[in-house]
Amino acid sequence: MPPRENIRTPDIIATLLSKGGLTLASRLPADRDSGDEGRFDFTAKKSGSPTTSSFAGMCPGRQVRLKLPRRKTGLCWLIRRPLAKASPADVPNERHFSLVMRGARQRFDELAASAELCQIASCEPGDILFLDIETCGLRDCELFLIGLMFFRGGRLIFEQYFARDYEEETAVIAAAVRRLRQARILVTFNGKAFDMKFIAGRACRYGFDSLTCPPHLDLLRESRRRWRGQVPNFRLGTLEKFLLGRFRKNDIPSREIPAAYHEFIRTGRPGLMPAVLYHNMLDLLSMAQLLCMLLTGEEPAND
């Protein structure tokens, strides 16, 4: 693994939040390697609305139009950026991921591993789609953010589809349905018990066809199999601390995210939404690091 001090959450988050603003990345041009953005219909909402002024300034991205059931279309906000712009200190992990997924340093017990981990070990880096969602609760509530990460052109790329109001949830779901249909193999953390069931339930609610899920590696289940008895529990934050050496400073706790989103909808002010987006991005990055540890056979530090 790269030096552990390179993978800690930047302290600059608190400074920027205290000043009332946090820009996660600069606006990116369309990346033709993805085969996605070139087909999007970019349409601006009425100028002067909160979501096109303060929110867009703090969370640079672009409005996208997606196909919905019954020949309708819907809008949501897409933030797309490479790891080098979102978190420059983590670029060594990008290189490490590329090497491991191409077979370098792989050293794991295939007999003890799941079939999904064995399958992913022979994949190319670009075959994998990482997914993490943010919702307003555990069930029967809005899904307002779907974060994706994939490897393209030698870079880890983040795509985050965000609902700027409750109505845009449908377009966020449409983005997930389409990207899952295109994916070759999916990686999540607790996605088999939560993320995929949640997406499927909301997709059914809005009349989408049955959700297509590619082969799916759930890192929570794999971590329990591999490190049982070696870490206090299997929360992602605990695994980050004991396995990755990541200590999230000034990160918004997961339990506070629903209230932060409802406040954003109520006031139209970005508030903690940049921090929520950054939290989601770190979850995705930690998944890639955990996957590398599983494939290289690295054990938790004893200190």
TORKETI-500947 format. One record per residue (C-alpha): residue in one letter; x, y, z. Coordinates in steps of 0.02 Angstrom, whole numbers, plus 32768, in hexadecimal, padded with zeros to 4 digits. Last residue first. Example, Ala and Ser with C-alpha at 12.3 -4.5 7.8 and 13.67 -1.06 7.14 Angstrom:
2
PT residuo    X    Y    Z
PT       S 82AC 7FCB 8165
PT       A 8267 7F1F 8186
***
This chain:
303
PT residuo    X    Y    Z
PT       D 8000 7FD9 8332
PT       N 7FE5 7F2B 82EA
PT       A 7FC1 7F66 8239
PT       P 7F36 7F06 81E4
PT       E 7F69 7E7F 8167
PT       E 7F92 7E90 80AD
PT       G 7F5D 7DFC 8042
PT       T 7F75 7E5B 7F9F
PT       L 7EC5 7E3D 7F5F
PT       L 7E69 7E67 7FFF
PT       M 7ED6 7EFF 801C
PT       C 7EB5 7F3E 7F6B
PT       L 7DF9 7F2B 7F84
PT       L 7E06 7F8C 8026
PT       Q 7E5E 801A 7FCB
PT       A 7DDB 8020 7F41
PT       M 7D50 8021 7FC2
PT       S 7DA6 80AD 8022
PT       L 7D9E 8119 7F84
PT       L 7CE2 80FF 7F77
PT       D 7CC2 812D 802D
PT       L 7D34 81C4 8017
PT       M 7CC9 8201 7F86
PT       N 7C29 81F1 7FEB
PT       H 7C73 8257 807A
PT       Y 7CAD 82DA 7FFB
PT       L 7BFC 82E8 7FB6
PT       V 7BB6 82F9 8066
PT       A 7C38 837F 808E
PT       P 7C06 83E0 7FF3
PT       M 7B4E 83CD 8029
PT       L 7B6E 8416 80D6
PT       G 7B18 84BD 80B7
PT       P 7AEE 84C9 7FFF
PT       R 7A62 8548 801D
PT       G 79B7 8524 7FCF
PT       T 7969 8538 807B
PT       R 78F5 84A2 808C
PT       I 794E 8432 800F
PT       F 79F8 8452 805E
PT       E 79AF 8437 810C
PT       H 7967 8391 80D2
PT       Y 7A14 8361 8093
PT       A 7A6A 838E 8137
PT       A 79E7 832D 819A
PT       P 7A05 8292 812F
PT       I 7AC5 82A3 813F
PT       E 7ACE 82AD 81FC
PT       R 7ACF 81EF 821B
PT       S 7B5B 81D9 819D
PT       P 7BCF 8247 8203
PT       I 7C12 82E1 81A5
PT       D 7CD0 82D5 819A
PT       N 7D33 8356 81FD
PT       K 7DC9 82E2 8205
PT       R 7DBA 8236 81B8
PT       F 7E48 81CA 81F6
PT       R 7E8B 8158 816F
PT       G 7F11 80DA 819E
PT       L 7ECA 805F 8120
PT       L 7EAF 7FC3 8187
PT       F 7E8B 7FF9 823A
PT       K 7E46 80A8 821B
PT       E 7DF1 808A 8174
PT       L 7DAB 7FE6 81B3
PT       T 7D5F 8041 8248
PT       G 7D13 80C8 81D8
PT       L 7CC8 8043 8167
PT       R 7C72 7FEF 81F9
PT       F 7CB1 7F3E 820C
PT       N 7CD2 7F32 82C6
PT       P 7D64 7F2C 8341
PT       V 7DE2 7EEE 82C0
PT       Q 7E47 7E4B 82B9
PT       G 7DC2 7DD0 82F2
PT       R 7D76 7DBF 8245
PT       W 7DEF 7E09 81C6
PT       R 7DD2 7DA2 8127
PT       R 7D1F 7D64 812F
PT       R 7CE0 7E04 817E
PT       S 7D3E 7E69 80FC
PT       E 7CEF 7E05 806E
PT       R 7C40 7E22 80B2
PT       L 7C5F 7EDC 80C5
PT       L 7CB7 7EE4 801C
PT       D 7C1C 7EAC 7FBD
PT       L 7C54 7E6D 7F12
PT       H 7BC7 7E6E 7E92
PT       P 7BBC 7E1A 7DE8
PT       P 7B4F 7E91 7D82
PT       C 7AA7 7ECF 7DC4
PT       T 7A16 7EF7 7D4F
PT       L 7985 7F4C 7DA7
PT       S 78D7 7F19 7D6F
PT       D 788B 7F9A 7CFB
PT       F 7872 8047 7D42
PT       G 77C6 807A 7D82
PT       Y 77F2 80FD 7E04
PT       R 77D1 808E 7E9B
PT       C 782C 7FFD 7E49
PT       A 78C8 8068 7E37
PT       R 78B8 809E 7EED
PT       G 78B3 7FE9 7F27
PT       A 7940 7FB1 7EB5
PT       I 79AF 8042 7EEE
PT       F 7990 8015 7FA5
PT       K 79B0 7F5C 7F88
PT       M 7A51 7F86 7F2C
PT       D 7A91 7FFA 7FB4
PT       F 7A5D 7F98 804F
PT       A 7A7D 7EDE 8069
PT       K 7ADD 7EBA 7FC9
PT       G 7B2F 7F65 7FCB
PT       N 7B80 7F50 8075
PT       F 7C1D 7FA1 802C
PT       T 7C0E 7F9E 7F6F
PT       V 7C69 7F59 7ED6
PT       L 7C11 7F35 7E31
PT       I 7C51 7ED3 7D9C
PT       R 7C35 7EEC 7CE2
PT       A 7BD0 7F8D 7CEF
PT       Q 7B61 7FCC 7C62
PT       R 7AB9 7F9C 7CB0
PT       L 7AF6 7FDE 7D57
PT       R 7B1C 8086 7D04
PT       R 7A6E 8091 7CB8
PT       V 7A0E 8063 7D55
PT       A 7A79 80D8 7DBF
PT       A 7A5E 816C 7D4B
PT       A 79A3 814A 7D48
PT       I 79A0 8147 7E07
PT       V 79F1 81F4 7E09
PT       A 796F 822C 7D89
PT       T 78E2 81F2 7DFA
PT       E 792F 8247 7E91
PT       E 7920 82ED 7E36
PT       E 7874 830B 7E7E
PT       Y 78B8 8315 7F2F
PT       D 7925 83AA 7F05
PT       R 79DA 83C1 7ECF
PT       A 79E7 8305 7EB4
PT       F 7AA0 82D6 7E9F
PT       Y 7AF6 8260 7E27
PT       Q 7BAC 824E 7E5B
PT       E 7C2D 820F 7DDE
PT       F 7CDF 81F4 7E1C
PT       I 7D6D 81C5 7DA8
PT       L 7E07 815F 7DD7
PT       R 7E89 8183 7D52
PT       G 7EF1 8122 7CD3
PT       G 7E7A 8148 7C45
PT       R 7DE4 8107 7CA6
PT       F 7DD3 80B6 7D4F
PT       F 7D27 80BE 7DA1
PT       M 7CD0 8113 7E32
PT       L 7C16 812E 7E4C
PT       G 7BB6 8193 7ECD
PT       I 7AF9 8192 7ECE
PT       L 7AAA 8222 7F2D
PT       F 79F7 8250 7F5C
PT       L 79A2 81AC 7F87
PT       E 78FF 81E1 7FD8
PT       C 78A3 817C 805C
PT       D 784D 80D5 8075
PT       R 78E4 8085 80C8
PT       L 7985 80A8 8129
PT       G 797E 8164 812A
PT       C 7990 8200 80BE
PT       T 7A06 81A8 8046
PT       E 7ABC 81AC 800E
PT       I 7AFA 8127 7F95
PT       D 7B9E 80CD 7F71
PT       L 7BD7 8077 7ED2
PT       F 7C7F 803A 7E8E
PT       L 7C7F 8002 7DD8
PT       I 7D07 7F89 7DA3
PT       D 7D34 7F57 7CF1
PT       G 7DAD 7FE8 7CD9
PT       P 7E2D 7F9D 7D4F
PT       E 7E33 7EFC 7CE7
PT       C 7DE8 7E65 7D39
PT       S 7E42 7DC6 7D6E
PT       A 7E3C 7DEB 7E28
PT       I 7D85 7E1C 7E16
PT       Q 7D53 7D69 7DF6
PT       C 7DB1 7D26 7E8D
PT       L 7D60 7DAC 7EF8
PT       E 7CB4 7D7E 7EB5
PT       A 7CCF 7CC4 7ED3
PT       S 7CF2 7CEB 7F89
PT       A 7D9E 7CD9 7FD4
PT       A 7DD8 7C4C 8046
PT       L 7E0E 7BD7 7FB9
PT       E 7E55 7C68 7F55
PT       D 7ECA 7C98 7FE3
PT       F 7F12 7D41 7FB3
PT       R 7FB1 7D84 7F66
PT       Q 7F9D 7E05 7EDC
PT       R 803A 7E71 7EDA
PT       A 8026 7EA1 7E22
PT       G 7F93 7E51 7DCA
PT       R 7F50 7EE0 7D60
PT       M 7ED4 7F0B 7DE8
PT       V 7F64 7F1D 7E62
PT       L 7FC4 7F96 7DF2
PT       S 7F2E 8005 7DCD
PT       F 7EFA 800B 7E83
PT       H 7FA9 803C 7EB8
PT       R 7FAD 80C9 7E39
PT       E 7F08 810E 7E79
PT       N 7F41 80F9 7F2D
PT       P 7FD8 8167 7F06
PT       V 7F5B 81ED 7EC9
PT       D 7F11 81FE 7F78
PT       A 7F66 82A2 7FA4
PT       P 7F15 82F4 7F0C
PT       S 7E64 82DD 7F52
PT       A 7DD9 8316 7EDC
PT       K 7E4A 8356 7E51
PT       A 7EBF 82C1 7E46
PT       L 7E2D 824C 7E6A
PT       P 7DDC 827B 7DC6
PT       R 7D3C 82E2 7DBE
PT       R 7C84 82D4 7D92
PT       I 7BF9 832C 7DEF
PT       L 7B51 830A 7D9D
PT       W 7AB4 8368 7DD1
PT       C 7A06 8323 7DAC
PT       L 7982 8336 7D25
PT       G 78F6 82C7 7CE9
PT       T 78B0 8281 7C48
PT       K 780B 822D 7C20
PT       R 77E8 81A4 7BA4
PT       R 7781 813E 7C20
PT       P 7819 8116 7C8C
PT       L 78A6 8195 7C9B
PT       K 792E 81CA 7C21
PT       L 79B5 823A 7C66
PT       R 79DA 82F5 7C5D
PT       V 7A7B 8334 7CAA
PT       Q 7AA6 83D4 7D06
PT       R 7B5F 83F3 7D16
PT       G 7BE2 83F6 7D9E
PT       P 7C31 846C 7E18
PT       C 7BFA 8450 7ECD
PT       M 7C18 84F5 7F25
PT       G 7BEB 8564 7E92
PT       A 7B60 84F2 7E58
PT       F 7B13 84F7 7F06
PT       S 7B1F 85B4 7F15
PT       S 7AD7 85DD 7E6A
PT       T 7A7B 8556 7E09
PT       T 7A2E 84FE 7E9F
PT       P 79FA 85A0 7EF3
PT       S 7996 85DB 7E5B
PT       G 79DD 8677 7E09
PT       S 79D7 8634 7D58
PT       K 7947 85C2 7D30
PT       K 7987 8510 7D18
PT       A 7A10 84F0 7C9B
PT       T 7A08 8462 7C1C
PT       F 7A95 83EA 7BF1
PT       D 7A57 8357 7B8A
PT       F 7ACC 82C6 7BAC
PT       R 7B10 825B 7B1F
PT       G 7BC2 829F 7B24
PT       E 7BC2 8283 7BDF
PT       D 7BBA 81C7 7BD5
PT       G 7C3C 8172 7B68
PT       S 7CB6 817A 7BF8
PT       D 7D51 8197 7B8E
PT       R 7D04 8236 7B47
PT       D 7D1F 8290 7BEA
PT       A 7CB2 832B 7BE3
PT       P 7D10 83BF 7C28
PT       L 7D27 83C8 7CE3
PT       R 7CF0 8454 7D56
PT       S 7D6D 8469 7DE2
PT       A 7D65 83FC 7E7A
PT       L 7D24 83ED 7F2C
PT       T 7CF8 84A3 7F46
PT       L 7CCF 84C7 7FFB
PT       G 7C7C 8565 8038
PT       G 7C39 85B4 80D5
PT       K 7CDE 85EE 811B
PT       S 7CD6 856B 81A5
PT       L 7CB7 84E8 811F
PT       L 7D57 8518 80C8
PT       T 7DC0 850A 8164
PT       A 7D6F 8468 819B
PT       I 7D8D 8414 80F3
PT       I 7E42 8451 80EC
PT       D 7E73 83CA 8169
PT       P 7E82 834F 80D9
PT       T 7E41 829F 80FC
PT       R 7ED2 8226 8111
PT       I 7F18 81BA 8086
PT       N 7FC8 81FA 806F
PT       E 7FFD 81D7 8121
PT       R 7FE6 811E 80FF
PT       P 8074 8115 8083
PT       P 8038 80B6 7FE8
PT       M 8000 8000 8000
***
